[in-house]
Amino acid sequence: MTLDIRTMMVMVSALSVLFSALLTLAGLHGGNTRGVQHWATGSLCMGLGLGFSYTHLGLDSTWVLSFGATLMAAGIGLQFNGIQAFKTGHCNRYIPWLLVVVVFIQSIWFVVLHPDIHARVIANSLAFSIGNAACARALFIRIDQPLRTAYWFTGASFTVVAAMFLARAVIVFLAPPDTYSLYAQTPINPASFFIGSMAQMCLTFGLVLMLNYRLATDLQKLASTDMLTGALNRRSLEQEAVRLSARCNRTGDTLAVLMIDVDHFKSINDRYGHPVGDEVLRRLAAVAQKTIRSDDYFARYGGEEFCILLPSTLEKDAWILADRLRQTYAAMVIEYDGVALSSTISIGVSDSTHTGVEFASLIAAADQAMYRAKLEGRNRVVMHSDQVELSVDVVLL
Ligand SMILES: Nc1nc2c(ncn2[C@@H]2O[C@H](COP(=O)(O)OP(=O)(O)OP(=O)(O)O)[C@@H](O)[C@H]2O)c(=O)[nH]1
């Protein structure tokens, strides 16, 4: 099979411009996702860079080649920045400039000042290889679990491009002097453009996949958490509870539930206003999140009521945790919008050894205990079993 190098160049250039349009369109639906615009601009730079190298535009070809290579360097640098911005929200703006300056200087040096096509191809291929390897590395490190597959796929595509440029540098370095030119029908030219275009296609697909995974994860988070406090919402709590109850049924493990309610919350709202009330809920959520273990589930059950699911826990141990939370919260001074206040919570505790593992029974029992805590004067923790024993005592009397 003979692949015509000029046709390949036009194809890769046109593909890169198309990918740029695709990434721009994908980015339009990406909400606040950072980085996509960098990828789109990077892809455009690479397409134009290759296009320049091919068309020459009737200009002096030495300058056009240098400009084309520099544009391609800018494209790789922008893709690197895009990955950083996508992963961390910010990027180092100097990286694309550094790559641009290096490639521009070596292009001018080997094209205009000391013409040496071998040296130019080797130097630029090495710079492009390092740029793509840096993109691959940025994707392979510190991977967020839900996006793992997309990061690996895109990282692998960048690795292929990096390896292709490295192989190009090595093959040209080993070739006899004066046997290489851009349009020579040596195997390395069409092969590198062919592999480059395939990898470019894969990595654009990978970038769109990353964006897609990120949007799906964000949507999932939005659907399962409470916007105000960041706690799970009631729907996800119920889903987790069904799963945990089934596991407890199977393994005989225990499950405890805490029902938490802010005392006199209506007065806080009435006296200081709803924004302060909201801050009280946020602070309670923050302190509760810090108090529980990583395999416990904290959720906003409704209004100013929160619920904690504690797997493998008995009522007595749940009471200890609940009382620690109550004390920490009561000792806190909540400052917001020029207001400083403290508040208290009442907590009801139940566990599956007294009520069974059905979530509805556990919740009902914890709710009863919580109302009992309110009746007994608030700012306290009451266990459902205490209440049961109390009612039995009353009946016996
Ligand atoms: N600021 C704010 N208030 C809320 C929110 N959700 C519910 N509320 C308010 O929470 C208050 C709950 O009041 P009540 O159910 O009477 O309870 P309480 O005043 O805490 O009284 P006790 O529970 O008996 O101590 C109501 O005024 C609701 O409007 C919210 O997201 N933000």
The ligand as a MOL file (V3000), in Angstrom:
LIG
                    3D

  0  0  0     0  0            999 V3000
M  V30 BEGIN CTAB
M  V30 COUNTS 32 34 0 0 0
M  V30 BEGIN ATOM
M  V30 1 N -33.4560 28.5350 56.5940 0
M  V30 2 C -34.0740 27.4010 56.2780 0
M  V30 3 N -35.1710 27.0270 56.9660 0
M  V30 4 C -35.7880 25.8770 56.6740 0
M  V30 5 C -35.3190 25.0460 55.6560 0
M  V30 6 N -36.1250 23.9670 55.5930 0
M  V30 7 C -37.0730 24.1130 56.5520 0
M  V30 8 N -36.8800 25.2720 57.2230 0
M  V30 9 C -37.6500 25.8320 58.3330 0
M  V30 10 O -37.4350 25.0430 59.4970 0
M  V30 11 C -38.4640 25.3590 60.4140 0
M  V30 12 C -38.8520 24.1170 61.1860 0
M  V30 13 O -39.5920 24.5200 62.2700 0
M  V30 14 P -40.3730 23.5250 63.2330 0
M  V30 15 O -40.6800 22.2510 62.5030 0
M  V30 16 O -41.4880 24.2630 63.8480 0
M  V30 17 O -39.3110 23.1110 64.2920 0
M  V30 18 P -38.4450 23.9510 65.3410 0
M  V30 19 O -38.6860 25.3990 65.3110 0
M  V30 20 O -37.0160 23.5170 65.0990 0
M  V30 21 O -38.9330 23.3940 66.7140 0
M  V30 22 P -38.4610 22.0990 67.4180 0
M  V30 23 O -38.0690 21.1060 66.3820 0
M  V30 24 O -39.6670 21.6450 68.2090 0
M  V30 25 O -37.3380 22.4460 68.3300 0
M  V30 26 C -39.6120 25.9500 59.5900 0
M  V30 27 O -39.7330 27.3120 59.9030 0
M  V30 28 C -39.1450 25.8040 58.1360 0
M  V30 29 O -39.5370 26.9110 57.3200 0
M  V30 30 C -34.1590 25.4770 54.9260 0
M  V30 31 O -33.6530 24.8350 54.0010 0
M  V30 32 N -33.5740 26.6460 55.2710 0
M  V30 END ATOM
M  V30 BEGIN BOND
M  V30 1 1 1 2
M  V30 2 2 2 3
M  V30 3 1 2 32
M  V30 4 1 3 4
M  V30 5 2 4 5
M  V30 6 1 4 8
M  V30 7 1 5 6
M  V30 8 1 5 30
M  V30 9 2 6 7
M  V30 10 1 7 8
M  V30 11 1 8 9
M  V30 12 1 9 10
M  V30 13 1 9 28
M  V30 14 1 10 11
M  V30 15 1 11 12
M  V30 16 1 11 26
M  V30 17 1 12 13
M  V30 18 1 13 14
M  V30 19 2 14 15
M  V30 20 1 14 16
M  V30 21 1 14 17
M  V30 22 1 17 18
M  V30 23 2 18 19
M  V30 24 1 18 20
M  V30 25 1 18 21
M  V30 26 1 21 22
M  V30 27 2 22 23
M  V30 28 1 22 24
M  V30 29 1 22 25
M  V30 30 1 26 27
M  V30 31 1 26 28
M  V30 32 1 28 29
M  V30 33 2 30 31
M  V30 34 1 30 32
M  V30 END BOND
M  V30 END CTAB
M  END
